[in-house]
């Protein structure tokens, strides 16, 4: 039973939810406050997910439009989901906003 509890705790340390406290848009990183643990992370890399955008007319034909897409960056104060390496060094990634 103790081993099971240790494994559950390890998983809790890998996936965490927190509040963005600082964004470095140039490096595509951010620091996150984890309220339940009372810590602020080092700069975490922000995962890049480019959306597929397809614009269709009412008759289902494709249209030509100039569309600019910017990479999503969280804002200070936004809740985010973070994924950390299990080695405990605090390195990880911001997966997205909540």
Z-matrix of the N, CA and C atoms (Angstrom, degrees):
N
C 1 1.455
C 2 1.538 1 110.66
N 3 1.333 2 116.80 1 -37.90
C 4 1.465 3 121.08 2 179.97
C 5 1.535 4 110.70 3 -62.28
N 6 1.341 5 115.96 4 -40.29
C 7 1.462 6 119.57 5 179.19
C 8 1.531 7 110.25 6 -63.35
N 9 1.320 8 117.58 7 -40.31
C 10 1.464 9 122.19 8 177.74
C 11 1.525 10 110.19 9 -61.22
N 12 1.330 11 117.70 10 -44.75
C 13 1.468 12 121.83 11 178.86
C 14 1.522 13 111.32 12 -62.63
N 15 1.333 14 116.99 13 -38.20
C 16 1.471 15 120.89 14 177.61
C 17 1.523 16 111.19 15 -65.08
N 18 1.332 17 116.40 16 -39.65
C 19 1.462 18 120.21 17 179.04
C 20 1.527 19 111.23 18 -66.89
N 21 1.322 20 116.92 19 -39.84
C 22 1.471 21 120.71 20 177.29
C 23 1.527 22 109.94 21 -62.77
N 24 1.327 23 117.14 22 -43.02
C 25 1.470 24 120.57 23 179.29
C 26 1.524 25 110.55 24 -63.68
N 27 1.332 26 117.17 25 -39.06
C 28 1.464 27 120.55 26 177.82
C 29 1.519 28 111.31 27 -61.24
N 30 1.335 29 116.94 28 -41.88
C 31 1.465 30 120.30 29 177.99
C 32 1.519 31 110.94 30 -64.85
N 33 1.322 32 117.77 31 -38.56
C 34 1.466 33 120.83 32 178.44
C 35 1.526 34 110.92 33 -63.14
N 36 1.321 35 117.23 34 -30.34
C 37 1.458 36 120.76 35 179.48
C 38 1.520 37 112.53 36 -80.22
N 39 1.329 38 117.61 37 -19.08
C 40 1.463 39 121.20 38 -179.13
C 41 1.527 40 110.99 39 -82.32
N 42 1.328 41 117.88 40 -43.88
C 43 1.462 42 122.13 41 -179.96
C 44 1.522 43 108.24 42 -110.03
N 45 1.337 44 116.38 43 121.40
C 46 1.465 45 120.91 44 -178.89
C 47 1.522 46 109.81 45 -135.84
N 48 1.317 47 114.68 46 154.11
C 49 1.457 48 121.69 47 177.01
C 50 1.524 49 106.95 48 -114.79
N 51 1.342 50 116.01 49 136.16
C 52 1.448 51 119.42 50 -179.13
C 53 1.516 52 112.37 51 -153.50
N 54 1.333 53 113.94 52 -175.11
C 55 1.467 54 122.13 53 -177.33
C 56 1.527 55 108.77 54 -114.54
N 57 1.317 56 116.46 55 129.37
C 58 1.461 57 121.29 56 -179.82
C 59 1.528 58 109.36 57 -65.44
N 60 1.339 59 115.74 58 127.20
C 61 1.463 60 119.98 59 179.92
C 62 1.529 61 112.48 60 -108.08
N 63 1.333 62 117.10 61 -21.18
C 64 1.470 63 120.40 62 -179.99
C 65 1.525 64 108.37 63 -158.82
N 66 1.341 65 116.88 64 139.48
C 67 1.465 66 122.15 65 179.01
C 68 1.523 67 108.75 66 -121.43
N 69 1.329 68 115.75 67 132.66
C 70 1.456 69 121.84 68 174.15
C 71 1.527 70 106.45 69 -112.12
N 72 1.343 71 116.42 70 92.52
C 73 1.465 72 120.71 71 -174.07
C 74 1.530 73 111.97 72 -66.43
N 75 1.312 74 117.69 73 -29.72
C 76 1.467 75 120.49 74 -179.68
C 77 1.529 76 111.00 75 -66.15
N 78 1.335 77 117.28 76 -42.68
C 79 1.464 78 121.68 77 -179.12
C 80 1.525 79 113.29 78 -90.78
N 81 1.352 80 117.40 79 -5.49
C 82 1.468 81 122.42 80 -176.26
C 83 1.530 82 110.54 81 58.09
N 84 1.349 83 115.24 82 48.10
C 85 1.458 84 121.86 83 178.09
C 86 1.523 85 109.45 84 -133.87
N 87 1.328 86 115.23 85 166.24
C 88 1.461 87 120.36 86 176.52
C 89 1.522 88 109.34 87 -154.45
N 90 1.326 89 115.20 88 155.08
C 91 1.469 90 121.89 89 173.65
C 92 1.515 91 107.42 90 -101.36
N 93 1.331 92 115.87 91 144.21
C 94 1.459 93 121.16 92 -174.83
C 95 1.525 94 109.78 93 -129.54
N 96 1.327 95 115.13 94 132.43
C 97 1.458 96 120.85 95 174.24
C 98 1.527 97 107.56 96 -87.44
N 99 1.329 98 116.26 97 127.72
C 100 1.468 99 121.75 98 177.44
C 101 1.530 100 106.69 99 -104.49
N 102 1.334 101 117.99 100 94.76
C 103 1.463 102 120.99 101 -172.92
C 104 1.524 103 114.45 102 -57.79
N 105 1.326 104 117.42 103 -39.08
C 106 1.464 105 119.63 104 -175.77
C 107 1.529 106 112.37 105 -66.02
N 108 1.338 107 117.10 106 -23.11
C 109 1.463 108 120.71 107 179.04
C 110 1.527 109 112.62 108 -108.85
N 111 1.323 110 116.92 109 -6.17
C 112 1.460 111 120.53 110 178.63
C 113 1.516 112 113.82 111 66.26
N 114 1.329 113 117.54 112 34.53
C 115 1.464 114 120.86 113 -179.04
C 116 1.529 115 110.43 114 -126.63
N 117 1.340 116 114.88 115 161.70
C 118 1.467 117 122.35 116 169.39
C 119 1.523 118 105.75 117 -119.36
N 120 1.315 119 116.56 118 130.00
C 121 1.460 120 121.30 119 -177.23
C 122 1.521 121 111.52 120 -72.59
N 123 1.321 122 114.83 121 167.20
C 124 1.462 123 119.80 122 166.72
C 125 1.533 124 106.14 123 -73.65
N 126 1.313 125 117.54 124 -177.27
C 127 1.463 126 119.62 125 179.93
C 128 1.521 127 109.53 126 -68.74
N 129 1.328 128 115.72 127 122.44
C 130 1.461 129 122.77 128 179.42
C 131 1.523 130 109.24 129 -100.95
N 132 1.315 131 116.31 130 141.23
C 133 1.465 132 121.05 131 177.09
C 134 1.526 133 109.43 132 -70.94
N 135 1.321 134 116.28 133 141.95
C 136 1.457 135 122.10 134 178.88
C 137 1.523 136 107.80 135 -96.45
N 138 1.323 137 116.43 136 122.09
C 139 1.467 138 121.61 137 -179.18
C 140 1.525 139 109.20 138 -66.58
N 141 1.316 140 116.13 139 134.89
C 142 1.459 141 121.26 140 -179.63
C 143 1.523 142 109.68 141 -97.13
N 144 1.305 143 116.65 142 122.26
C 145 1.461 144 122.57 143 175.00
C 146 1.519 145 107.78 144 -127.58
N 147 1.310 146 115.76 145 106.69
C 148 1.455 147 119.44 146 179.63
C 149 1.528 148 108.82 147 -85.88
N 150 1.319 149 116.84 148 126.10
C 151 1.468 150 119.12 149 -178.73
C 152 1.525 151 111.66 150 -77.27
N 153 1.312 152 114.81 151 153.66
C 154 1.461 153 119.97 152 171.64
C 155 1.520 154 106.27 153 -92.57
N 156 1.318 155 115.73 154 124.32
C 157 1.463 156 120.26 155 -179.19
C 158 1.515 157 108.52 156 -120.01
N 159 1.308 158 115.03 157 126.61
C 160 1.451 159 121.55 158 178.36
C 161 1.523 160 107.01 159 -132.39
N 162 1.319 161 115.92 160 123.98
C 163 1.458 162 120.54 161 -178.50
C 164 1.524 163 108.34 162 -108.06
N 165 1.325 164 115.51 163 122.87
C 166 1.463 165 120.27 164 -178.93
C 167 1.523 166 110.09 165 -118.57
N 168 1.313 167 115.15 166 149.77
C 169 1.456 168 121.26 167 172.51
C 170 1.521 169 108.82 168 -77.26
N 171 1.308 170 116.37 169 173.04
C 172 1.468 171 120.93 170 179.13
C 173 1.521 172 112.15 171 -60.12
N 174 1.334 173 116.68 172 -28.18
C 175 1.470 174 119.57 173 -179.47
C 176 1.532 175 112.01 174 -89.47
N 177 1.327 176 117.74 175 13.97
C 178 1.470 177 125.05 176 176.19
C 179 1.524 178 114.21 177 72.53
N 180 1.338 179 118.17 178 13.40
C 181 1.452 180 119.70 179 175.12
C 182 1.527 181 108.58 180 -89.06
N 183 1.314 182 115.09 181 148.19
C 184 1.463 183 119.70 182 179.44
C 185 1.517 184 110.41 183 -75.01
N 186 1.320 185 116.17 184 146.87
C 187 1.457 186 121.71 185 179.60
C 188 1.521 187 109.53 186 -117.21
N 189 1.313 188 116.21 187 154.64
C 190 1.452 189 121.66 188 175.81
C 191 1.518 190 109.48 189 -97.96
N 192 1.311 191 116.28 190 118.48
C 193 1.460 192 122.58 191 176.56
C 194 1.520 193 107.76 192 -137.74
N 195 1.298 194 116.27 193 150.19
C 196 1.456 195 120.46 194 171.30
C 197 1.524 196 107.54 195 -87.22
N 198 1.306 197 116.26 196 116.79
C 199 1.455 198 121.31 197 -178.48
C 200 1.522 199 107.89 198 -123.28
N 201 1.326 200 116.21 199 127.92
C 202 1.459 201 120.34 200 175.62
C 203 1.517 202 108.45 201 -104.66
N 204 1.311 203 115.62 202 130.12
C 205 1.462 204 121.35 203 -179.41
C 206 1.516 205 107.93 204 -118.41
N 207 1.308 206 116.33 205 126.44
C 208 1.456 207 121.01 206 177.06
C 209 1.518 208 108.88 207 -105.79
N 210 1.325 209 114.99 208 147.90
C 211 1.457 210 119.26 209 177.34
C 212 1.523 211 109.47 210 -63.87
N 213 1.329 212 116.15 211 139.26
C 214 1.458 213 120.56 212 177.46
C 215 1.522 214 109.69 213 -70.00
N 216 1.305 215 115.76 214 131.83
C 217 1.461 216 122.68 215 170.85
C 218 1.523 217 107.08 216 -126.53
N 219 1.317 218 117.82 217 136.98
C 220 1.461 219 119.04 218 178.59
C 221 1.514 220 110.33 219 -69.80
N 222 1.317 221 115.78 220 161.87
C 223 1.455 222 121.49 221 176.44
C 224 1.513 223 109.07 222 -106.60
N 225 1.328 224 116.71 223 151.90
C 226 1.464 225 120.84 224 176.14
C 227 1.522 226 108.09 225 -57.51
N 228 1.322 227 116.33 226 132.31
C 229 1.452 228 122.33 227 -178.88
C 230 1.520 229 113.86 228 95.38
N 231 1.332 230 117.45 229 -9.88
C 232 1.468 231 120.95 230 -179.13
C 233 1.531 232 110.19 231 -82.11
N 234 1.338 233 116.02 232 141.07
C 235 1.454 234 122.08 233 174.69
C 236 1.525 235 108.68 234 -78.76
N 237 1.351 236 116.48 235 136.64
C 238 1.455 237 121.84 236 -179.31
C 239 1.531 238 110.20 237 -136.70
N 240 1.332 239 114.99 238 160.00
C 241 1.463 240 122.12 239 173.56
C 242 1.522 241 107.42 240 -102.34
N 243 1.336 242 115.78 241 131.19
C 244 1.461 243 121.28 242 -177.60
C 245 1.524 244 110.27 243 -119.99
N 246 1.316 245 115.68 244 147.62
C 247 1.459 246 122.56 245 176.91
C 248 1.521 247 107.23 246 -121.68
N 249 1.341 248 116.37 247 124.97
C 250 1.456 249 121.45 248 -177.09
C 251 1.522 250 110.68 249 -113.00
N 252 1.330 251 115.66 250 150.31
C 253 1.461 252 120.34 251 172.69
C 254 1.528 253 108.30 252 -64.15
N 255 1.326 254 117.97 253 143.91
C 256 1.463 255 119.92 254 -177.36
C 257 1.531 256 114.48 255 -74.91
N 258 1.340 257 118.35 256 -1.84
C 259 1.464 258 119.75 257 -177.74
C 260 1.527 259 113.73 258 -75.74
N 261 1.355 260 117.14 259 -8.84
C 262 1.451 261 120.15 260 175.19
C 263 1.511 262 115.33 261 85.63
N 264 1.336 263 118.65 262 4.73
C 265 1.469 264 121.08 263 -179.39
C 266 1.519 265 113.23 264 -78.59
N 267 1.325 266 117.83 265 -11.14
C 268 1.453 267 121.31 266 178.35
C 269 1.510 268 114.80 267 89.46
N 270 1.338 269 117.39 268 2.69
C 271 1.464 270 120.02 269 176.58
C 272 1.525 271 108.90 270 -79.08
N 273 1.329 272 115.54 271 142.11
C 274 1.447 273 118.19 272 179.85
C 275 1.504 274 113.08 273 -174.80
N 276 1.334 275 114.93 274 -160.34
C 277 1.452 276 122.48 275 -173.45
C 278 1.521 277 110.48 276 -138.24
N 279 1.313 278 115.72 277 152.42
C 280 1.464 279 121.81 278 169.37
C 281 1.520 280 105.81 279 -97.14
N 282 1.339 281 115.69 280 119.07
C 283 1.466 282 120.56 281 -176.87
C 284 1.514 283 112.71 282 -83.60
N 285 1.327 284 117.22 283 -33.21
C 286 1.465 285 119.90 284 -178.98
C 287 1.497 286 111.27 285 167.69
N 288 1.325 287 114.75 286 172.36
C 289 1.464 288 121.33 287 179.86
C 290 1.517 289 111.77 288 -86.15
N 291 1.303 290 113.87 289 161.77
C 292 1.474 291 120.24 290 178.28
C 293 1.518 292 107.94 291 -108.16
